[in-house]
Amino acid sequence: MSLVLKTLSGSAVIIDGGRPEDLPLLRELVGDSPVRAWILTHPHVDHIAGFIETVRQSDESLMPEKVYYSFPSLSFMEKTESAEAYTLREFLEIEDRIRPIAVHPKDGDLFSVDELTFRVLLAFEEDDPIVPLHPEDQNSTGNDTSLVFQVEGPHKKLLVLGDAGPLEGDRLFARHWRDLKSDIVQMAHHGHGGVGAEVYIAVGPETCLWCCPGWLYDEEPYVIPDRLYGTRMTRMWMASLGVKNHIVSGDGTQKIPL
């Protein structure tokens, strides 16, 4: 997952940024724009490994003025999602180098970059009731620590869901269902196994951002205990809402006005 926001005055905001192999494209998209903020949703390799490599290389072309993240502790990740904890370990190795520019957002925080306003809806806290969906399925836990926020531009509002899964979707809907209406939504967990249909109904988007390749965009439905998921299932939800504008990253980089 990699999103780049460009402001009217030429600043850039990076969201996640993908893996190290995605950095050449990221540099191309950012260009000469100063990176005012880099927002990391959660510590999984396909979301933050590019940022880790940027810091390791001391790449000034991408280094931000501020980096925003709210990650679980290593002990939490090792306990609940040990297979994915290695990315957080790598992040902790470079954390001292970014400490002067680090911001740890909380629920309800607001910040701005030029004309863009960012509103944090959910930021991870370890005392929240985040547990695996099933004792044998610990695949969702790290995803359910995702930072969820809205970005409001002059004309459009974007909702970023990161990899939020069903549990975080339940918390998001319970706390913020009145506030979720947005013009554009980044589809949770690449469109599959993410938040439930009620979240998307509350969002009521006109445009969906699918951070996924073509094969995943065509994924068949499957069952997570008591719920039916799969990218095609999510697409059926959006079709029922009348959404016709779908942006799939597997089709290449595309530009959307905010």
C-alpha positions in Angstrom: 0.0 0.0 0.0 1.4 3.4 -1.0 -0.5 6.7 -1.3 1.0 10.1 -2.0 -0.9 13.3 -1.3 0.2 16.5 -3.1 -0.9 19.8 -1.7 -1.7 22.9 -3.8 1.5 24.5 -2.7 3.6 21.5 -3.7 4.1 19.7 -0.5 3.8 15.9 -0.2 2.4 13.5 2.4 3.2 9.8 2.1 0.9 7.1 3.5 2.7 3.8 4.2 4.8 3.7 1.0 5.1 0.0 0.4 8.2 -2.2 0.3 11.9 -1.2 -0.6 11.3 -2.3 -4.2 8.6 0.4 -4.4 10.9 3.2 -3.5 11.9 4.2 -7.1 8.3 4.8 -8.0 7.7 6.6 -4.7 10.7 8.9 -5.4 9.3 9.6 -8.9 5.8 10.5 -7.5 7.2 12.7 -4.7 9.6 14.4 -7.1 11.0 17.7 -5.7 8.2 18.1 -3.2 9.2 18.4 0.4 7.7 15.5 2.4 5.8 17.3 5.2 4.5 14.1 6.8 4.8 10.3 6.4 2.0 8.4 8.0 2.4 4.7 8.8 -0.8 2.7 9.4 0.6 -0.5 11.0 3.9 -2.4 11.2 3.5 -4.9 8.4 6.2 -5.4 5.7 4.1 -4.4 2.7 3.2 -1.1 4.4 6.4 0.2 6.2 9.4 -1.7 4.9 10.0 1.1 2.3 10.1 3.7 5.1 12.5 1.6 7.1 14.8 1.4 4.1 14.5 5.1 3.5 15.8 5.8 7.1 18.6 3.2 6.7 19.8 4.9 3.5 19.4 8.4 5.0 17.5 9.2 1.8 17.0 13.0 2.1 14.8 13.1 -1.0 12.1 11.2 1.0 12.8 12.0 4.7 9.8 13.7 6.2 9.4 16.7 8.5 7.2 14.5 10.7 6.4 10.8 10.9 3.1 9.7 12.4 2.6 6.2 13.8 0.9 4.4 16.7 2.4 0.9 16.9 1.9 -1.9 19.3 4.8 -3.0 21.5 7.1 -5.8 20.3 5.8 -8.0 23.2 2.2 -7.6 22.0 3.2 -8.5 18.4 5.2 -11.5 19.4 2.4 -12.7 21.6 -0.4 -12.3 19.1 1.3 -12.3 15.7 4.8 -13.7 16.0 5.2 -14.4 12.3 4.8 -10.7 11.5 6.8 -9.3 14.4 10.1 -9.2 12.4 9.0 -6.0 10.6 8.4 -4.3 13.9 11.8 -5.4 15.1 13.4 -3.8 12.1 11.5 -0.6 12.7 12.6 -0.5 16.3 16.2 -0.7 15.1 15.8 2.7 13.3 13.4 4.3 15.7 16.0 6.3 17.6 17.0 8.0 14.3 13.4 9.3 13.8 12.6 10.1 17.4 13.0 13.9 17.0 10.4 13.9 14.2 8.1 11.2 15.5 4.4 11.9 16.5 2.2 9.3 18.2 -1.4 10.2 17.4 -4.4 9.5 19.6 -8.1 9.2 18.8 -9.5 12.5 17.9 -6.2 14.2 17.1 -6.2 16.8 14.3 -3.3 18.1 12.3 -2.9 19.9 9.0 -0.5 20.0 6.0 -1.2 23.1 4.0 -4.9 22.9 2.9 -5.3 19.2 4.0 -6.8 18.4 7.4 -6.1 15.1 9.0 -8.5 13.7 11.7 -7.5 10.5 13.6 -10.5 8.2 14.2 -8.7 5.2 15.7 -5.1 4.9 17.0 -3.9 1.7 18.6 -3.9 1.3 22.3 -3.0 -2.0 23.9 -5.8 -1.9 26.4 -8.4 -2.0 23.6 -10.1 -5.3 23.2 -8.1 -6.5 20.2 -7.9 -10.3 20.0 -7.6 -12.8 17.2 -10.8 -13.7 15.5 -10.4 -17.3 16.5 -7.8 -19.1 18.7 -6.4 -20.8 15.6 -6.5 -17.7 13.5 -4.0 -15.0 14.6 -3.8 -13.4 11.1 -5.9 -10.4 11.8 -4.4 -9.0 15.0 -1.6 -6.8 13.5 -4.1 -5.5 10.9 -6.5 -4.5 13.6 -3.9 -2.1 15.0 -4.1 0.1 11.9 -4.3 3.8 12.3 -7.6 4.9 10.8 -8.0 8.6 9.7 -9.8 11.0 7.4 -8.1 13.5 5.1 -10.2 16.5 4.1 -9.2 18.5 1.1 -10.8 21.6 -0.5 -13.4 19.4 -2.3 -13.2 15.8 -1.2 -12.8 13.7 2.0 -10.7 10.6 2.0 -11.0 7.8 4.6 -7.9 5.7 5.1 -8.6 2.3 6.7 -5.1 0.7 6.4 -5.5 -3.1 7.0 -8.3 -2.8 9.5 -10.0 -6.1 9.9 -13.5 -7.1 11.2 -12.7 -6.4 14.8 -11.4 -3.0 14.2 -14.2 -2.3 11.8 -16.6 -3.2 14.6 -14.9 -0.7 16.9 -14.8 2.0 14.2 -18.5 1.6 13.4 -19.5 1.6 17.1 -17.5 4.8 17.9 -17.7 6.8 14.7 -20.6 5.6 12.4 -22.0 9.1 12.3 -18.6 10.5 11.2 -17.5 8.1 8.5 -19.1 9.7 5.4 -16.3 10.2 2.9 -16.1 10.7 -0.8 -13.1 8.4 -1.3 -12.3 5.3 0.8 -9.1 3.2 0.8 -10.4 -0.3 0.9 -9.5 -2.1 4.2 -6.9 -4.9 4.0 -6.6 -4.5 0.2 -10.3 -5.2 -0.2 -10.5 -8.7 1.4 -11.0 -9.8 5.0 -11.3 -6.2 6.1 -14.0 -4.2 7.8 -17.7 -5.2 7.5 -20.3 -3.9 5.0 -21.8 -1.6 7.7 -18.7 0.5 7.7 -18.8 1.0 3.9 -22.5 1.8 4.1 -21.8 4.5 6.6 -18.9 5.8 4.4 -21.1 5.9 1.3 -18.2 6.6 -1.0 -18.2 7.7 -4.7 -14.7 6.3 -5.3 -12.9 3.2 -3.9 -9.1 2.8 -3.8 -8.1 -0.8 -4.1 -4.4 -1.3 -3.1 -4.1 -4.7 -4.8 -3.1 -6.5 -8.0 -5.6 -7.8 -10.5 -5.7 -11.4 -9.2 -6.6 -10.2 -5.7 -9.2 -7.8 -7.1 -10.9 -10.9 -8.6 -10.6 -13.0 -5.4 -13.5 -15.4 -4.7 -15.5 -15.1 -1.5 -14.4 -17.2 1.5 -15.5 -17.6 5.1 -14.0 -16.2 8.3 -15.9 -17.5 11.3 -19.5 -16.2 11.0 -18.7 -13.8 8.2 -18.3 -14.1 4.4 -15.3 -12.2 2.9 -13.3 -12.0 -0.3 -12.6 -9.1 -2.7 -15.4 -10.1 -5.0 -17.7 -10.1 -2.0 -16.6 -6.6 -1.1 -17.1 -5.5 -4.7 -20.7 -6.8 -4.4 -21.2 -4.6 -1.3 -19.9 -1.6 -3.2 -22.1 -2.3 -6.2 -25.1 -2.5 -4.0 -24.2 1.0 -2.8 -24.0 2.2 -6.4 -20.3 2.9 -6.4 -19.0 2.9 -10.0 -15.5 4.5 -9.7 -12.9 1.8 -8.7 -9.2 2.7 -8.7 -7.0 -0.5 -8.7 -3.3 -0.1 -8.0 -2.6 -3.2 -10.2 -3.7 -1.1 -13.2 -1.0 1.5 -12.5 -0.6 4.8 -10.8 -3.6 7.1 -11.0 -4.2 10.7 -9.9 -7.4 11.7 -8.0 -8.2 15.3 -7.1 -9.0 16.1 -3.4 
